[in-house]
Amino acid sequence: MKKLIACLFVCMTLSACGKQMPEPQSVQAATNEHHSLLTVNHFVRNSDILIECHIPTINLNEKQSGKIQVSINGKLYKQFDTAAFIVKNVSPGTHELVVEVVKPNNQPTGLKSAFSVTIK
């Protein structure tokens, strides 16, 4: 029974790899303050947007360092304290997202990235 389950798992994994996934889009934003760089990768999956941020100068694991604030169409969606997160259940249509790194007191750091997504 264990061999059958293992075989099914391997077959499912190999068949899933055969589908060609679109490349995630990447957006970079630079600030003049400290020559820091914010790189944002995003991928739309159904009504969810998977977002990954790379911020070399900010350690999100330290509470005094900063957090990520996401706005959709000009309205604050949520704040995150992790570099990778999912924006869930976005309504169909084209949306403008802004990903901004802010200090713990919500003051801007100058690291900001904006991009558009279309949910079908």
N, C-alpha and C positions, 0 to 999 in steps of 0.2 A: 504494500500500500504506500509506504514511504517513497519507494522508487517511482511509482506511478505519479505521485504528487510532485516529486522533484523533476520528473520528465516533463510534466505539464507546465511547471513553472519555467523551465528552460525554453520550451517551445513558445510559450506566451511572450517571454522576454525577447526572443529572437524575432518573432513576428512583429512585435511592437517597434523594434528598431528599424524595420523595413520601411515604415512610413517616413516620408521626408517632412521634417518640421521646418517652418520658416525661421529664419535667423532673427534673433531678438534685435530690436533697434536700440541704438546707443546714442545718447545725447551728452555732450560735455559742456560744462559751464565753468568759466574761470573768473576769479576775482582779483582785483588789483591789490588788495590789502596785503596778503601774505603769499601771493602767487600760488595759492592753493587750487586744487582742482577737484571738481565734483563730476563724477562720471555716473550716468544713470542709464541702466539697461531696462527695457520694458518689453513685455510680451503679452498679447491679448489672448485669453483663452475663454471662449464663450462670453459670459458677462463679467468676467474677472480680469483684472490687470495685475500681472506679476511684475513687481518692481524690485530692482537690485541697485543699490547705491555703493559706490566706492569713493571714500573720502579719506585720503591718506593722513590728513592733519587732525582728524576728529576720531576719538575712541568712544563709540556709543555705549560701550560697556561701563564707562565711568559716568555716573549721574551728573557730575559737574561739567562734563565736556560738551554735551549738546543733545539735540534730538532732531528728528526729521518731521517736517510739517507738510502735509499734502492738501492742496486745494483743487477742487474740480469746478470749472466754470466760474472761478472767482470766489467760491464759497469754501471755507475750511471744511475738509472732510474728516481728517483725523491726524493725530500726532503719533509717531512711532519712535521707539528707542532701539530698533534693530535696523541693520543695513538692508535686509531683504524682507519684503512683506507683500501682502496681497490686498488690493483694493477690490472688494467683493460687491457683486450684484449692481453693476453700473447699468443704467438704463440704456436702451438702444439709441444710437445717434453718434454724432461727433462731439467729442468733449476736449476741452483744453485743461491739461493738468499742469500744476506747478509743484515741483518738489523743492523745498527750501530747508536748509540746515539752519536751525536757530539755537541760541544759547538756552540754558535751562530756564531763564526768566523770559523766554520767548522773544528776545531781542535778535534781530537778524545778524548773521555772520557774513553776509555778502555772497554766500554759496547758494545759488538758485539755478534751477533748470526747468524749462517749460517745453511741453510737447503736446501734440494732439493725438488722440486715438479715436477709432471708429468702432463702435460695438454694433454688431448686426443682430 
